[in-house]
Amino acid sequence: MAPYTNIPLSPAELSYLQTSLSATPPIRPDGRSPTQFRPLVAEADILPSANGSARVCFSDGTEAVVGIKAEVERTGRADVFREGESEGEDVNATGEGKGRNEWLEVAIDVPGLRDDDALPVFLGAMLSEALGADGALRDRLWINARFHWRLYVDILLLSPPLSYPLPLLSLTTHLALLNTRLPALLSQGDEDPLFNDDWDASTHLYPRPSKPSPATQKPPITLLVTTTGPNILFDPSRDELAVAESVLAVSAAPTASGSLSVVAIRSVDPPSRLTAAGVPREINSASGATATASAGEVLAAREKDEGRGVWRAPRGGVGRKVVAEVVKMVVAKGGVGEEVLAGLEGVET
């Protein structure tokens, strides 16, 4: 699926960007380092009627709000037993391994697009895949053998997508889930659920320890990474996406040991593949050519190395070594993933 491609840049500007981002070290338009994220404003618990909510605004003006609502739902018999389990087997009292991805619903509203358009559908699929990859969230929705929570994650992009909005939506969803609270359960066993009416007694969907611990479980985050020349760039802007050779969406989540683990990786078609090439010098009147060239001559000139002009969209995929390097940069101790999680953890409600 092609990402957002409304990039008003000329071939000369694209060529300048590509040259700058391919330098060693890369020169980003806003002066950031390769692993530095754009400044953002974030807050949690902004919707009083939701179980959890958050708002994040990036420095380019793009803003997203996420509201999370939980409802009790009766579990069907088909959901109770996994393949190979019999009805007489005991159900795990903790719910571990009993959750279902179907209990989580993600809906994305993008201004100017229908709910079934390619962009919101693809974004929703990537976020759902990351949230359900390790099973940590879905198992938390298990109440007992007869009932479970159904979690509705409603994501609203408040501004038109100036760039690919996946990181914005992921970080906002992460912050909302981190602050989601569920009523305290008073009933026991397989009884009909009975909850405490006192909201102060409610518990976080992701319990928070009394003391900071590296092993604290948190929702996954999805980071957008691009490659241009030999360089790997995190949190690309709209202009950087325009000349990216490859784009990766990397989802990572903390493990029980406190380290980060990659739960999903997806490649995204960079918009650079859909931008038009520059006019070859052989037929460019600005370079002294005067003859009118046919379509075949234009194509032949573009295929020649010496006639590429000022811009030619990159072709090809991303190699395994690059993917391995990106994963290492995300999950390494003190790496990009830990830096992002630490920043979101510090957001006050």
Secondary structure, DSSP 8 states (H G I E B T S, - for coil): ----------HHHHHHHHHHHTSSS---TT---TT----EEEEE---TTSSEEEEEEETTS-EEEEEEEEEEEE--HHHHS-TT--TTS---TT-TTT--GGGEEEEEE-TTS-TTSHHHHHHHHHHHHHHHHSSHHHHHTB-SSSEEEEEEEEEEE-S--SS--HHHHHHHHHHHHHT-EE--B---TTS---B-S-GGG-EESS---SS--TT-----EEEEEEEETTEEEES--HHHHHT-SEEEEEEEEE-TTS-EEEEEEEEE--GGGGS-----GGG-GGGT--S---HHHHHHHHHSGGG-TT-----S---HHHHHHHHHHHHSTTSHHHHHHHHHHT---
